[in-house]
Amino acid sequence: MSRRQGIFKDQCSSIRSCDVNHRQFLAENRTIMNGLISIFPQPKSANEVVAMIKELLDTRIRPTVMEDGGDIAFVSFDPDTGVLQLSLIGACATCPSSVVTLKHGVENMMKFYIPEITEVEQILTAEQDLSNKEFEKISKTLDKDE
């Protein structure tokens, strides 16, 4: 099986196998990250911050995530707290490494280029929330039967 090359190299090389190696990710992509600093000047308004977030998502993060059958969508940004809310979609929504990818990959990159961001949170879609609730119900039913 060939390994995909990209910004999240070795994080989700296929939908079935998630292999996380964040030290290697940071080491291999430090040059790319440093090269992008000149592309993203310091923003002055909340609208500029949101535009920079969407640009970084569209040019660097989404293409790599999409290679593995997933996607990541901008939900909101609170300029007062610096909290960025994103939604993982598709294979990334159910991947066991999604939280690690979001926190160590996406959050670190966002904070590196956009200092106004203090935290990245995952927001569940209505379908994901419903799925989690149904899973909890089934788990409780199975636990009672034991």
C-alpha positions in Angstrom: 0.0 0.0 0.0 1.5 3.4 -0.9 1.7 6.1 1.7 0.2 9.4 0.9 2.5 12.4 1.1 1.2 15.7 2.5 0.9 18.0 5.4 -0.6 15.2 7.6 1.9 12.5 6.4 1.4 9.3 8.3 -1.5 10.6 10.3 -4.3 9.0 8.2 -2.6 7.1 5.4 -5.8 5.2 4.7 -9.3 5.2 6.1 -8.7 1.8 7.8 -5.3 2.5 9.3 -4.5 5.6 11.3 -0.8 6.0 12.2 0.0 9.1 14.2 3.5 10.4 14.4 3.4 14.0 15.4 7.1 14.6 16.1 7.8 13.4 12.6 5.0 15.6 11.2 6.4 18.7 12.8 9.9 18.0 11.8 9.1 17.3 8.2 6.7 20.2 7.8 8.6 23.0 9.7 10.1 24.3 6.4 6.6 24.5 4.8 5.2 26.2 7.9 8.0 28.8 8.0 7.6 29.4 4.2 4.0 30.3 4.7 4.6 33.1 7.2 5.2 35.5 4.4 2.0 34.6 2.7 -0.1 35.3 5.8 0.6 38.8 7.1 -0.7 39.9 10.5 -4.4 40.5 10.4 -6.1 43.7 11.7 -9.8 42.8 12.0 -12.0 39.8 12.8 -13.0 39.6 9.1 -9.4 39.4 8.1 -8.7 36.6 10.6 -11.6 34.6 9.3 -10.4 35.1 5.7 -6.9 33.9 6.7 -8.4 30.9 8.5 -10.4 29.9 5.5 -7.4 30.4 3.2 -5.2 28.2 5.3 -7.9 25.6 5.5 -8.5 25.6 1.8 -4.9 25.7 0.6 -3.1 23.5 3.2 -5.4 21.4 5.4 -8.5 20.4 3.4 -6.7 19.0 0.4 -4.7 16.6 2.6 -7.7 15.6 4.7 -9.7 15.0 1.5 -7.1 12.5 0.3 -8.1 10.2 3.1 -11.9 10.4 2.5 -12.6 13.2 4.9 -13.1 16.9 5.0 -12.9 19.8 7.5 -15.2 22.7 7.5 -15.1 26.2 9.1 -17.9 26.7 11.6 -17.0 29.9 13.5 -14.3 32.0 15.1 -14.8 34.1 18.2 -12.4 37.0 18.1 -12.9 37.8 21.8 -11.7 34.4 23.0 -9.7 33.3 20.0 -11.6 30.0 19.8 -11.9 28.5 16.3 -14.7 25.9 15.8 -14.3 23.4 13.0 -16.3 20.3 11.9 -14.7 17.1 10.7 -16.7 15.4 8.0 -16.6 11.9 6.3 -13.9 9.5 7.3 -12.3 12.0 9.6 -15.4 12.3 11.7 -15.1 8.7 12.8 -11.4 8.2 12.6 -9.9 7.4 16.0 -7.0 9.8 15.4 -9.3 12.7 14.5 -9.0 14.5 17.9 -5.2 14.1 17.8 -5.2 15.4 14.2 -7.4 18.3 15.1 -5.4 19.3 18.2 -1.8 18.6 17.2 -2.0 19.1 13.5 -4.6 21.7 12.7 -4.5 23.6 16.0 -0.8 23.9 16.0 -0.7 25.1 12.4 -3.5 27.6 12.9 -1.9 29.0 16.1 1.5 29.2 14.3 0.2 31.3 11.4 -2.7 33.1 13.1 -1.7 34.2 16.6 -5.2 35.4 17.3 -6.3 31.7 17.6 -6.0 30.4 21.1 -7.8 27.0 20.7 -9.4 24.8 18.1 -12.6 22.9 19.0 -14.4 20.2 17.1 -18.1 20.8 16.5 -20.2 17.8 15.8 -22.8 17.9 13.0 -26.4 17.1 13.9 -25.9 13.6 12.3 -22.7 12.9 14.3 -24.4 14.0 17.5 -27.4 11.8 16.9 -25.1 8.9 16.0 -23.2 9.3 19.3 -26.4 9.4 21.3 -27.7 6.3 19.6 -24.4 4.5 20.2 -24.6 5.4 23.9 -28.1 4.0 24.1 -27.0 0.7 22.6 -24.0 0.5 24.9 -26.2 1.0 27.9 -28.6 -1.7 26.7 -25.7 -4.1 26.2 -24.3 -3.3 29.6 -27.6 -4.1 31.2 -27.8 -7.5 29.5 -24.4 -8.5 30.9 
